[in-house]
Structure formats: structure tokens, C-alpha cells
Amino acid sequence: MDNRHDLIVDCHVTQATGTGERDAAKDMAADLSGAHQKTIGADKNYDTTGSWLR
């Protein structure tokens, strides 16, 4: 979701495994093209014990 204009810019459907949101976020970030720096927003993972950046 684009934070400035509330536009959906990418969407993935995943299995309800408890890590689907994190897995989809990593896949979507890897799919971004270009060599310039990207900014990614995320929640604080309050409901998890592991890091989503593994």
C-alpha cells in the first residue's frame, strides 16, 4: 500500500501459516526493480517472537 495515496501497489495471497505476511513482504521487496534505495513500512511484529528479516 502506498502510504501517501492509499493505493495498493502489490498484493500476494498466502497460506495461513503464521508467517504468511512476512513471507509475502520479503517476496514483494525482492521483486522491486531498480538500483535505487527503497523504503518499506511495516508493523512492529508485536505478535511474533522471531525477526521477519531472517
C-alpha positions as a printed Julia matrix, in Angstrom:
54×3 Matrix{Float64}:
  0.0     0.0    0.0
  1.31    3.42  -0.87
  1.23    5.43   2.38
  0.7     8.78   0.69
 -2.22    7.99  -1.59
 -3.76    4.77  -0.16
 -3.12    2.9   -3.42
 -2.47   -0.84  -3.48
  0.8    -1.35  -5.35
  1.29   -5.11  -4.82
 -0.72   -7.97  -3.38
  0.06  -11.63  -2.59
 -2.18  -14.43  -1.32
 -0.51  -16.81   1.15
 -1.39  -19.78   3.33
 -2.41  -19.01   6.91
  0.78  -20.38   8.48
  1.51  -17.57  10.92
  4.36  -16.25   8.77
  2.49  -15.61   5.52
  2.52  -11.82   5.85
  6.27  -11.74   6.5
  6.98  -14.21   3.69
  4.91  -12.18   1.22
  6.64   -8.94   2.31
 10.08  -10.45   1.63
  8.93  -11.7   -1.79
  7.44   -8.32  -2.72
 10.55   -6.44  -1.58
 12.77   -8.77  -3.62
 10.62   -8.11  -6.72
 11.21   -4.33  -6.63
 13.24   -3.26  -9.63
 15.91   -0.61  -9.88
 19.19    0.07  -8.14
 17.97    2.98  -6.0
 17.18    2.68  -2.29
 13.64    1.59  -1.39
 11.6     2.5    1.68
  9.41   -0.21   3.21
  6.93    0.34   6.04
  5.88   -2.45   8.4
  4.26   -3.06  11.77
  6.34   -3.79  14.86
  5.73   -7.58  14.92
  4.18   -7.46  18.4
  2.6   -10.9   17.9
  5.82  -12.69  16.92
  8.98  -13.8   18.67
 11.2   -14.04  15.6
 12.55  -11.39  13.29
 10.89  -11.14   9.85
 14.23  -10.21   8.28
 15.72  -13.7    8.65
